[in-house]
């Protein structure tokens, strides 16, 4: 079989040579036989005639040779493709409608599938990436579902979990590169020495980090990404050993990574050794991850995630007694979770992407149903032609293959146009922020996706050919010519099939429209949520201080004072403040706070709180509401008495029926000395810390900035101008305060909030676009079916009008048909909409899955579109002239 196939392919590849050789061989045999006959005494003319009679005509011989080599099948296929192309050219309106329908539906699916493929399906660019896992700590009873891992976790687990062949810790942050006055901010990752070997890769130039370089006292080293190396060092092959100034400290460059290396969605271009002090590795620090430090590991060959989870659980149980507050951690439901790295990284966006792909497939189904209806109508109009061809000898196989070739040609052309639509769709998604999604930078339409689209087009062609071929084979063609002359209608079965397709279209369109309505309503509900502060006219930025220069408290507070004065002097500035973290920053790390004199009651579950250090007029600049007491001010960072402010969620939890002012608490999970207690001087309104959809009343504590200073913090400025107009002035103020300090990540608070809604805004918009297309296709399908019904029953309608039927009766008959189809489709669609709402439950915010107003609105829109589509055919039926219709017969 394989040998025969290779022979056929070889002949097809050298078709010209084969045909020429076949003609030469036939001519040779004719000449030889003619010569033999002449030698036997036959005249040359008679010899040539007899030779031709014996061998047959040249065309007959060639055809027999083609049949023997199985080439005639490809010739027949080529002939049918040419016939199908001519047929489609003769009906340009049908062809253009079909191609547009296919292009839009395939393009939409290709666009969404490109996102699904890049984020969910395509493996990470590392060897055997399916073996990569991540380990994070969770405390569900304390409302901390994910808290990363700690440095202690790393040192306790590396080399001690038999299911892992490698384990590494990493932490992402921003660094300041360059000399004072010429600095720039770069994303960086601090990694342990096993990081690259765990991923299964290594530097293209140089070496990885060593164990000794994990000490803070070791020589400072750095590994560069390929693009940073090319951009800043012109791809110097002798880069190893040169210096790069980072955060005010010179680091020795030891390696350059391969061009293809990128870790998950990180934009880091600098890699540092993960350094820690011995006191950071003790059991006391086991639960200090703060969702900043992360662990990754590679499973040993043959090991499973379940086996790794069992080993981690066993180790956690064995080490639990070493932690000072082991009982509290157990009450919080602590567990270390082992999960595949890629699945964990994209978990937040997975439901949204699956729903978007489901919506695109539904649109494709609507388009397919619509196209099947159009093809059935077209097939009914070609019954006479088919009857004549069958009378001339065309068999059933010929009819089926012709239909198959025609639909395949149509779907292939639609797929080619769909590639262009898909490319445009990818650009639309990029404008909606798709590149900000996890692994979103990998979204492209490549050769693999193009091949998937073409293969899908072939399958779609087969699916469309089935009902058309069935219609041709079941139809009674013997009386087609006569029935057409009488203006008869096609069979009841074909008519019922077309009506069923319309019902399916209406139902599917209702499902899409209701889903889009739920997503839009959910987005509106989110946008109506108050964040707890005033985000308008608020400019935010991050500040990175050079290492070593501002380590002590007076120097840090002095810098803050000078910066706040410089910013306050800028035109348009109303107030400004400094804070360790801001709402919706993406950093959702939490810590403990212990109320003085209130130990945890038996069975009470400890809860983690948001913790901030503030300076200047932070609360005024952010627009916080003061519930009672006062705000913290810059003076509180310089007082010896420690004060703090809490939010209303914290106050309600601990003092529901009394004032929190004057109460005291400790930063941490246990009480300290009396002098370390912070006195509460104010209560502010609760703020949406993680995002507008964050309904967890987690609670927050605001400490003076001096209580927890950091080299990197946020600066917030309220202005009477537009926030972006203050960017240059803010940069000048920072440069005036200290040229070595870098200001980066400048964004208005409105932009930050909008960025948290990308995963909700894009699906809502795409759902609306898909729903609009579905409505358009439904209108086209309804109009086409009813228009065809009017055309087929033209003679009957003319006779009825001639016998006294009124135009409104004719019009009502077709409107009644449309209403019946609409009712059936709506009833079916409501069931689908209910199921869709349940599937969308995880994506909805304060919206029930079965929202009556949304369903009613979707049904009304579908009804309006369907009835509008049937008005023209109904009106055309009512205006048929009996004289003209009967004269045409």
Secondary structure in CASP SS format (residue, H / E / C, confidence):
PFRMAT SS
TARGET T0000
AUTHOR 0000-0000-0000
METHOD secondary structure of the structure
MODEL  1
X C 1.00
X H 1.00
X H 1.00
X H 1.00
X H 1.00
X H 1.00
X H 1.00
X H 1.00
X H 1.00
X H 1.00
X H 1.00
X H 1.00
X H 1.00
X C 1.00
X H 1.00
X H 1.00
X H 1.00
X H 1.00
X H 1.00
X H 1.00
X H 1.00
X H 1.00
X H 1.00
X H 1.00
X H 1.00
X H 1.00
X H 1.00
X H 1.00
X H 1.00
X H 1.00
X H 1.00
X H 1.00
X H 1.00
X H 1.00
X H 1.00
X H 1.00
X H 1.00
X H 1.00
X H 1.00
X C 1.00
X C 1.00
X C 1.00
X C 1.00
X H 1.00
X H 1.00
X H 1.00
X H 1.00
X H 1.00
X H 1.00
X H 1.00
X H 1.00
X H 1.00
X H 1.00
X H 1.00
X H 1.00
X C 1.00
X C 1.00
X H 1.00
X H 1.00
X H 1.00
X H 1.00
X H 1.00
X H 1.00
X H 1.00
X H 1.00
X H 1.00
X H 1.00
X H 1.00
X C 1.00
X C 1.00
X C 1.00
X H 1.00
X H 1.00
X H 1.00
X H 1.00
X H 1.00
X H 1.00
X H 1.00
X H 1.00
X H 1.00
X H 1.00
X H 1.00
X H 1.00
X H 1.00
X H 1.00
X H 1.00
X H 1.00
X H 1.00
X H 1.00
X H 1.00
X C 1.00
X H 1.00
X H 1.00
X H 1.00
X H 1.00
X H 1.00
X H 1.00
X H 1.00
X H 1.00
X H 1.00
X H 1.00
X H 1.00
X H 1.00
X H 1.00
X H 1.00
X H 1.00
X H 1.00
X H 1.00
X H 1.00
X H 1.00
X H 1.00
X H 1.00
X H 1.00
X H 1.00
X H 1.00
X H 1.00
X H 1.00
X H 1.00
X H 1.00
X H 1.00
X H 1.00
X C 1.00
X C 1.00
X C 1.00
X C 1.00
X C 1.00
X C 1.00
X C 1.00
X H 1.00
X H 1.00
X H 1.00
X E 1.00
X E 1.00
X E 1.00
X E 1.00
X E 1.00
X E 1.00
X E 1.00
X E 1.00
X H 1.00
X H 1.00
X H 1.00
X C 1.00
X E 1.00
X C 1.00
X C 1.00
X C 1.00
X C 1.00
X C 1.00
X C 1.00
X H 1.00
X H 1.00
X H 1.00
X H 1.00
X H 1.00
X H 1.00
X H 1.00
X C 1.00
X C 1.00
X C 1.00
X C 1.00
X C 1.00
X C 1.00
X E 1.00
X E 1.00
X E 1.00
X E 1.00
X E 1.00
X E 1.00
X E 1.00
X E 1.00
X E 1.00
X E 1.00
X E 1.00
X E 1.00
X E 1.00
X E 1.00
X C 1.00
X C 1.00
X C 1.00
X C 1.00
X C 1.00
X C 1.00
X E 1.00
X E 1.00
X E 1.00
X E 1.00
X E 1.00
X E 1.00
X E 1.00
X E 1.00
X C 1.00
X C 1.00
X C 1.00
X H 1.00
X H 1.00
X H 1.00
X H 1.00
X H 1.00
X C 1.00
X C 1.00
X C 1.00
X E 1.00
X E 1.00
X E 1.00
X E 1.00
X C 1.00
X C 1.00
X C 1.00
X C 1.00
X H 1.00
X H 1.00
X H 1.00
X H 1.00
X C 1.00
X C 1.00
X C 1.00
X C 1.00
X C 1.00
X C 1.00
X E 1.00
X E 1.00
X E 1.00
X E 1.00
X C 1.00
X H 1.00
X H 1.00
X H 1.00
X H 1.00
X H 1.00
X H 1.00
X H 1.00
X H 1.00
X C 1.00
X C 1.00
X C 1.00
X C 1.00
X C 1.00
X C 1.00
X C 1.00
X C 1.00
X C 1.00
X E 1.00
X E 1.00
X E 1.00
X E 1.00
X C 1.00
X C 1.00
X E 1.00
X E 1.00
X E 1.00
X E 1.00
X E 1.00
X E 1.00
X E 1.00
X E 1.00
X E 1.00
X C 1.00
X C 1.00
X C 1.00
X C 1.00
X C 1.00
X C 1.00
X C 1.00
X C 1.00
X C 1.00
X C 1.00
X C 1.00
X C 1.00
X E 1.00
X E 1.00
X E 1.00
X E 1.00
X C 1.00
X C 1.00
X C 1.00
X C 1.00
X H 1.00
X H 1.00
X H 1.00
X H 1.00
X C 1.00
X H 1.00
X H 1.00
X H 1.00
X C 1.00
X C 1.00
X C 1.00
X C 1.00
X C 1.00
X C 1.00
X C 1.00
X E 1.00
X E 1.00
X E 1.00
X E 1.00
X E 1.00
X E 1.00
X E 1.00
X C 1.00
X C 1.00
X C 1.00
X C 1.00
X C 1.00
X H 1.00
X H 1.00
X H 1.00
X H 1.00
X H 1.00
X H 1.00
X H 1.00
X H 1.00
X H 1.00
X H 1.00
X H 1.00
X H 1.00
X H 1.00
X H 1.00
X H 1.00
X H 1.00
X H 1.00
X H 1.00
X C 1.00
X C 1.00
X C 1.00
X H 1.00
X H 1.00
X H 1.00
X H 1.00
X H 1.00
X H 1.00
X C 1.00
X C 1.00
X E 1.00
X E 1.00
X E 1.00
X E 1.00
X E 1.00
X E 1.00
X E 1.00
X H 1.00
X H 1.00
X H 1.00
X H 1.00
X H 1.00
X C 1.00
X H 1.00
X H 1.00
X H 1.00
X H 1.00
X H 1.00
X H 1.00
X H 1.00
X H 1.00
X H 1.00
X H 1.00
X H 1.00
X H 1.00
X H 1.00
X H 1.00
X H 1.00
X H 1.00
X H 1.00
X H 1.00
X H 1.00
X H 1.00
X H 1.00
X H 1.00
X H 1.00
X H 1.00
X H 1.00
X H 1.00
X H 1.00
X H 1.00
X H 1.00
X H 1.00
X H 1.00
X H 1.00
X H 1.00
X H 1.00
X H 1.00
X C 1.00
X H 1.00
X H 1.00
X H 1.00
X H 1.00
X H 1.00
X H 1.00
X H 1.00
X H 1.00
X H 1.00
X C 1.00
X C 1.00
X C 1.00
X C 1.00
X H 1.00
X H 1.00
X H 1.00
X H 1.00
X H 1.00
X H 1.00
X H 1.00
X H 1.00
X H 1.00
X H 1.00
X H 1.00
X H 1.00
X H 1.00
X H 1.00
X H 1.00
X H 1.00
X H 1.00
X H 1.00
X H 1.00
X H 1.00
X H 1.00
X H 1.00
X H 1.00
X H 1.00
X H 1.00
X H 1.00
X H 1.00
X H 1.00
X H 1.00
X H 1.00
X H 1.00
X H 1.00
X H 1.00
X H 1.00
X H 1.00
X H 1.00
X C 1.00
X C 1.00
X H 1.00
X H 1.00
X H 1.00
X C 1.00
X C 1.00
X C 1.00
X H 1.00
X H 1.00
X H 1.00
X C 1.00
X C 1.00
X C 1.00
X C 1.00
X H 1.00
X H 1.00
X H 1.00
X H 1.00
X H 1.00
X H 1.00
X H 1.00
X H 1.00
X H 1.00
X H 1.00
X H 1.00
X H 1.00
X H 1.00
X H 1.00
X H 1.00
X H 1.00
X H 1.00
X H 1.00
X H 1.00
X H 1.00
X H 1.00
X H 1.00
X H 1.00
X H 1.00
X H 1.00
X H 1.00
X H 1.00
X H 1.00
X C 1.00
X C 1.00
X C 1.00
X C 1.00
X C 1.00
X H 1.00
X H 1.00
X H 1.00
X H 1.00
X H 1.00
X H 1.00
X C 1.00
X C 1.00
X C 1.00
X C 1.00
X C 1.00
X C 1.00
X H 1.00
X H 1.00
X H 1.00
X H 1.00
X H 1.00
X H 1.00
X H 1.00
X H 1.00
X H 1.00
X H 1.00
X H 1.00
X H 1.00
X H 1.00
X H 1.00
X H 1.00
X H 1.00
X H 1.00
X H 1.00
X H 1.00
X H 1.00
X H 1.00
X H 1.00
X H 1.00
X H 1.00
X H 1.00
X H 1.00
X H 1.00
X H 1.00
X H 1.00
X H 1.00
X H 1.00
X H 1.00
X H 1.00
X H 1.00
X H 1.00
X H 1.00
X C 1.00
X C 1.00
X C 1.00
X C 1.00
X C 1.00
X C 1.00
X C 1.00
X C 1.00
X C 1.00
X C 1.00
X E 1.00
X E 1.00
X E 1.00
X E 1.00
X E 1.00
X E 1.00
X E 1.00
X C 1.00
X C 1.00
X C 1.00
X C 1.00
X C 1.00
X C 1.00
X C 1.00
X C 1.00
X H 1.00
X H 1.00
X H 1.00
X H 1.00
X H 1.00
X H 1.00
X H 1.00
X H 1.00
X H 1.00
X H 1.00
X H 1.00
X H 1.00
X H 1.00
X H 1.00
X H 1.00
X H 1.00
X C 1.00
X C 1.00
X C 1.00
X C 1.00
X E 1.00
X E 1.00
X E 1.00
X E 1.00
X E 1.00
X E 1.00
X E 1.00
X C 1.00
X C 1.00
X C 1.00
X C 1.00
X C 1.00
X C 1.00
X C 1.00
X C 1.00
X C 1.00
X C 1.00
X C 1.00
X E 1.00
X C 1.00
X E 1.00
X E 1.00
X E 1.00
X C 1.00
X C 1.00
X C 1.00
X C 1.00
X C 1.00
X C 1.00
X C 1.00
X C 1.00
X C 1.00
X C 1.00
X C 1.00
X C 1.00
X C 1.00
X E 1.00
X E 1.00
X E 1.00
X E 1.00
X E 1.00
X E 1.00
X E 1.00
X E 1.00
X C 1.00
X H 1.00
X H 1.00
X H 1.00
X H 1.00
X H 1.00
X C 1.00
X C 1.00
X C 1.00
X E 1.00
X E 1.00
X E 1.00
X E 1.00
X C 1.00
X C 1.00
X C 1.00
X C 1.00
X H 1.00
X H 1.00
X H 1.00
X H 1.00
X C 1.00
X C 1.00
X C 1.00
X C 1.00
X C 1.00
X E 1.00
X E 1.00
X E 1.00
X E 1.00
X E 1.00
X H 1.00
X H 1.00
X H 1.00
X H 1.00
X H 1.00
X H 1.00
X H 1.00
X C 1.00
X C 1.00
X C 1.00
X C 1.00
X C 1.00
X C 1.00
X C 1.00
X C 1.00
X C 1.00
X E 1.00
X E 1.00
X E 1.00
X E 1.00
X C 1.00
X C 1.00
X C 1.00
X C 1.00
X C 1.00
X C 1.00
X H 1.00
X H 1.00
X H 1.00
X C 1.00
X E 1.00
X E 1.00
X E 1.00
X E 1.00
X E 1.00
X E 1.00
X E 1.00
X C 1.00
X C 1.00
X C 1.00
X C 1.00
X C 1.00
X C 1.00
X C 1.00
X C 1.00
X C 1.00
X C 1.00
X C 1.00
X C 1.00
X C 1.00
X C 1.00
X C 1.00
X E 1.00
X E 1.00
X E 1.00
X E 1.00
X E 1.00
X H 1.00
X H 1.00
X H 1.00
X H 1.00
X C 1.00
X C 1.00
X C 1.00
X E 1.00
X E 1.00
X E 1.00
X E 1.00
X E 1.00
X E 1.00
X E 1.00
X E 1.00
X C 1.00
X C 1.00
X C 1.00
X H 1.00
X H 1.00
X H 1.00
X H 1.00
X H 1.00
X H 1.00
X H 1.00
X H 1.00
X H 1.00
X H 1.00
X H 1.00
X H 1.00
X H 1.00
X H 1.00
X H 1.00
X C 1.00
X C 1.00
X C 1.00
X C 1.00
X E 1.00
X E 1.00
X E 1.00
X E 1.00
X E 1.00
X E 1.00
X E 1.00
X H 1.00
X H 1.00
X H 1.00
X H 1.00
X H 1.00
X H 1.00
X H 1.00
X C 1.00
X C 1.00
X H 1.00
X H 1.00
X H 1.00
X H 1.00
X H 1.00
X H 1.00
X H 1.00
X H 1.00
X H 1.00
X H 1.00
X H 1.00
X H 1.00
X H 1.00
X H 1.00
X H 1.00
X H 1.00
X H 1.00
X H 1.00
X H 1.00
X H 1.00
X H 1.00
X H 1.00
X H 1.00
X H 1.00
X H 1.00
X H 1.00
X H 1.00
X H 1.00
X H 1.00
X H 1.00
X H 1.00
X H 1.00
X H 1.00
X H 1.00
X H 1.00
X C 1.00
X H 1.00
X H 1.00
X H 1.00
X H 1.00
X H 1.00
X H 1.00
X H 1.00
X H 1.00
X H 1.00
X C 1.00
X C 1.00
X C 1.00
X C 1.00
X H 1.00
X H 1.00
X H 1.00
X H 1.00
X H 1.00
X H 1.00
X H 1.00
X H 1.00
X H 1.00
X H 1.00
X H 1.00
X H 1.00
X H 1.00
X H 1.00
X H 1.00
X H 1.00
X H 1.00
X H 1.00
X H 1.00
X H 1.00
X H 1.00
X H 1.00
X H 1.00
X H 1.00
X H 1.00
X H 1.00
X H 1.00
X H 1.00
X H 1.00
X H 1.00
X H 1.00
X H 1.00
X H 1.00
X C 1.00
X H 1.00
X H 1.00
X H 1.00
X C 1.00
X C 1.00
X C 1.00
X C 1.00
X C 1.00
X C 1.00
X C 1.00
X C 1.00
X H 1.00
X H 1.00
X H 1.00
X H 1.00
X H 1.00
X H 1.00
X H 1.00
X H 1.00
X H 1.00
X H 1.00
X H 1.00
X H 1.00
X H 1.00
X H 1.00
X H 1.00
X H 1.00
X H 1.00
X H 1.00
X H 1.00
X H 1.00
X H 1.00
X H 1.00
X H 1.00
X H 1.00
X H 1.00
X H 1.00
X H 1.00
X C 1.00
X C 1.00
X C 1.00
X H 1.00
X H 1.00
X H 1.00
X H 1.00
X H 1.00
X H 1.00
X H 1.00
X C 1.00
END
